[in-house]
Structures are given as structure tokens and as C-alpha cells.
Amino acid sequence: MDVIGKMMLALFLPALLVLLFTRITYNRYVALLLAIALIAASVYAGYTSPPIIFVVDAFSLTVGFWLASRMQKK
């Protein structure tokens, strides 16, 4: 997969993971930790080669956590 494809996945997938895990666990902090653990495992396995992917992942996790906090209030 090329760098653009990895960046697109890194932009949307972590936020969706946080939202999914929030719906499953009913706790946005646990959901954030689970998503971070999955990303750390993929980094350890070597699937994220350029360092800009880490920045995009962190941004997406932040957006996902913000959306999960808005979702839990309703």
C-alpha cells in the first residue's frame, strides 16, 4: 500500500475504532486505550513506515475521543 492510502486509513480508522469501542464498552477512556493498544501493535509489527502516519493517527484518535464524548452525553 502506498503512503497516501496509509494516510487515508490513518485519518479515519482510529476515530472509528474509538467510536466502536465506546459503543461496546460504554466508557470512552477504555475505548481510547484499546484503540491505542491496537495502533501500538501495528507499529510494533511494522505496518506504519513514514513518521507522518503517527501524527495522523494521533489526530484521528483525538477526533474520535471528542466524538465519543459528544455521543455519550446524548
Secondary structure, 3 states (H helix, E strand, C coil): CCHHHHHHHHHHHHHHHHHHHHHHHCCHHHHHHHHHHHHHHHHHHCCCCCCHHHHHHHHHHHHHHHHHHHHHHC
